[in-house]
């Protein structure tokens, strides 16, 4: 499932980048008309994407560990509470069975 999410994320990011480039067509046309080279325009887009990726990676590293720890702790405490309740219920039922219904 991780691979599916990764592939879907890459496709979505690619589409967003394509929309960004499409929206900046006039800017690219003007730069090309004044003599800017195509490879420089491509390099500009690559640098922009890399800068955003580095920023996103940094944010995800710092927040990901804390968020996953919080979620893991909540899941674990919920599981412990459920197990404790089940254990208490089983103990109460076995006590009633051992002593009989009339005590």
Beta strands, then each sheet from edge to edge (+ up, - down):
end
